[in-house]
Amino acid sequence: TVGIAGGADSSSVLPIGVSKKLAGSLVDLTKARTLGQRLKIFSKLRLKDLMPVPPAVDEYSTGLSMGQTAEQMAKTHSISRADQDAMAHRSHSLAAKAWADGLLAEEVMTAHVPPYKSFIEQDNNIR
């Protein structure tokens, strides 16, 4: 049996929500047939309704942050803080060695960061 999985995650384009009133008005706009109906919908909105709603830190389906989820998982599986720290240290050590040995250069795409005077070509999060 062979299992193949893939995926991606990007925090560079966070979803920015809108107020419930604006969301409802946008739905109503799709149903409006005349200019008068559209103007009536817009007239009910206030400036505060147009403000973007910042994304929550908590995961929407559980209400827990990533750290809280990790703590819950560690507690459920009896993983000690020392074991967590040892795993993190091992992971960073292996990542640093992989970079030093040239094993990750082909796996990482260069990031071109404004004002485009320098580029990020290597993980700068290894400590």
C-alpha positions in Angstrom: 0.0 0.0 0.0 1.2 3.4 -0.9 -0.2 6.6 0.5 0.6 10.0 -1.0 -0.4 13.3 0.7 0.3 16.9 0.0 -0.7 20.3 1.1 0.3 23.9 1.6 -0.3 26.6 4.1 0.3 30.3 3.7 0.0 32.9 6.4 1.0 35.6 4.0 -2.5 36.0 2.7 -4.7 35.9 5.8 -8.5 35.9 5.4 -9.8 39.3 6.3 -13.5 39.1 7.3 -16.3 41.6 7.1 -18.9 42.5 9.6 -22.0 40.3 9.7 -24.1 43.3 8.6 -21.9 43.9 5.6 -21.9 40.2 4.7 -25.7 40.1 4.9 -25.9 43.3 2.8 -23.6 41.8 0.1 -25.9 38.7 -0.1 -28.9 41.0 -0.3 -27.2 43.0 -3.1 -27.0 39.8 -5.3 -30.8 39.6 -5.0 -31.6 43.3 -5.7 -32.9 43.9 -9.2 -33.2 47.7 -9.3 -30.9 50.6 -8.5 -33.4 51.7 -5.9 -33.2 48.3 -4.1 -29.4 48.5 -4.1 -29.4 52.0 -2.8 -31.8 51.0 0.0 -29.5 48.2 1.0 -26.4 50.5 1.0 -28.4 53.2 3.0 -28.7 50.8 6.0 -24.9 50.4 6.3 -22.9 52.5 8.7 -19.2 53.4 8.4 -18.4 50.9 11.2 -20.0 48.1 9.1 -17.4 48.7 6.4 -14.4 48.2 8.7 -12.5 44.9 8.1 -12.7 42.3 10.9 -9.1 41.2 11.7 -8.5 37.5 11.6 -8.8 35.7 14.9 -5.8 34.0 16.5 -8.0 31.0 17.5 -8.9 28.3 15.0 -12.5 28.9 14.0 -13.8 25.4 14.5 -12.3 24.6 17.9 -11.8 28.1 19.4 -8.3 27.1 20.4 -5.0 28.7 19.4 -2.2 26.6 17.9 -0.4 26.7 21.2 -3.4 25.6 23.2 -4.0 22.8 20.7 -0.4 21.6 21.1 -0.7 21.8 24.9 -3.9 19.8 24.8 -2.3 17.1 22.5 0.8 16.9 24.7 -1.4 16.4 27.9 -3.6 13.8 26.2 -0.5 11.8 25.1 1.5 12.4 28.3 4.3 14.2 26.5 6.5 16.0 29.0 7.8 19.6 28.5 11.4 18.1 28.6 10.4 15.7 25.7 8.9 18.5 23.8 12.0 20.7 24.2 14.3 17.7 23.2 12.3 17.1 20.1 12.4 20.8 19.1 16.1 20.9 19.7 16.7 17.8 17.6 14.5 19.2 14.8 16.4 22.4 14.7 19.8 20.6 14.9 18.8 18.4 12.0 17.6 21.4 10.0 20.8 23.3 10.6 22.8 20.2 9.5 20.7 19.7 6.4 21.3 23.3 5.4 25.0 23.0 6.1 25.2 19.8 4.0 23.4 21.4 1.1 20.4 19.1 1.3 17.7 21.8 1.4 18.9 24.3 -1.2 16.8 22.6 -4.0 13.7 22.5 -1.8 13.5 26.2 -1.0 12.4 29.0 -3.4 14.2 32.3 -3.1 11.9 35.0 -1.7 12.2 38.5 -3.3 11.4 41.0 -0.6 10.7 44.7 -1.1 12.6 46.9 -1.7 14.3 44.1 -3.7 17.8 44.9 -2.6 18.3 41.6 -1.0 16.8 38.2 -1.2 16.0 35.4 1.3 17.5 32.2 0.1 17.7 30.2 3.3 15.6 29.5 6.4 16.4 32.2 8.9 14.3 30.6 11.7 16.8 27.9 12.7 18.2 28.7 16.2 
